[in-house]
């Protein structure tokens, strides 16, 4: 492949990112708000979240480092792709993903900090630097796709543009970010034993 192929696609991704900035700001704001609620008021859905965590831990037990990386990567990849594509349902799915992920991450961060100390949260930082932006990007793009359904002027053209550029962004930006995050998280889990 020619270098121009990558340059062209990354320039288009950058343009789409700028077009989508307010959707990303909204997604980030809602994520941060629900994270804070989960961290400060970890009272909602406690049993369900602990059950969910136990299920995930059970799924990770006994896996090799490569299996851990694959599991984490494909799980996050599927969730991010669904947040973009299911934006077609009027943006409702990306909103639900934002609220759920923000609250659960805040809840788990609080529980972990209480048990292990606040500095344990720095262990989440290396993969979170890549994973959280990828998820926020996916949610923002899903919201952009969902809201384009409501815009009457050039609706089909705008919707098609948002889907095509959203998929391009997923391939060239979200995919690599999640791959890096999956590798880091899988290695950290393996090292922690």
Residue pairs with C-beta under 8 A, 6 or more apart in sequence:
6 172
9 168
9 171
9 172
10 172
12 165
12 168
13 165
13 168
13 169
13 172
13 173
16 165
16 166
16 168
16 169
17 24
17 137
17 169
17 173
19 144
19 165
20 140
20 141
20 144
23 140
23 141
23 143
23 144
23 147
24 136
24 137
24 140
25 140
26 140
26 143
27 94
27 98
27 136
27 139
27 140
27 143
28 136
28 140
30 95
30 98
30 99
30 102
31 98
31 101
31 102
31 132
31 135
31 136
31 139
32 102
33 102
34 98
34 99
34 100
34 101
34 102
34 103
34 106
35 102
35 103
35 105
35 106
35 109
36 106
37 102
37 103
37 106
38 102
38 103
38 104
38 105
38 106
38 107
38 108
38 109
38 110
39 106
39 107
39 109
39 110
40 106
40 110
42 106
42 107
42 110
42 111
44 103
45 103
46 107
49 104
49 107
49 108
52 104
53 108
59 71
60 68
60 71
60 189
63 71
64 190
65 186
65 187
65 190
66 186
68 185
68 186
68 189
68 190
69 182
69 183
69 185
69 186
69 187
70 182
70 186
71 186
72 181
72 182
72 185
72 186
73 178
73 179
73 181
73 182
73 183
73 186
76 131
76 134
76 135
76 178
76 181
76 182
77 175
77 178
79 97
79 135
79 138
80 134
80 135
80 137
80 138
80 170
80 174
80 178
81 138
81 170
82 93
82 97
83 93
83 94
83 97
83 135
83 138
83 139
83 141
83 142
84 94
84 138
84 141
84 142
84 145
84 166
84 167
84 170
85 142
85 145
86 93
86 94
86 142
87 93
87 94
87 141
87 142
87 143
87 144
87 145
87 146
87 166
88 145
88 146
88 149
88 163
89 146
90 146
90 149
90 150
91 142
91 143
91 145
91 146
91 147
92 146
93 142
94 138
94 139
94 140
94 142
94 143
94 146
95 143
97 135
97 139
97 142
98 139
101 135
109 121
109 124
112 120
112 121
113 120
113 121
123 188
126 184
126 188
127 180
127 181
127 182
127 184
127 185
127 188
128 181
129 181
130 177
130 178
130 180
130 181
130 184
131 177
131 178
131 181
131 185
133 177
134 173
134 174
134 177
134 178
134 181
137 169
137 173
137 174
137 177
138 170
138 174
141 162
141 166
141 169
141 170
142 166
144 162
144 166
145 159
145 162
145 163
145 166
148 155
148 158
148 159
148 162
149 155
149 159
151 158
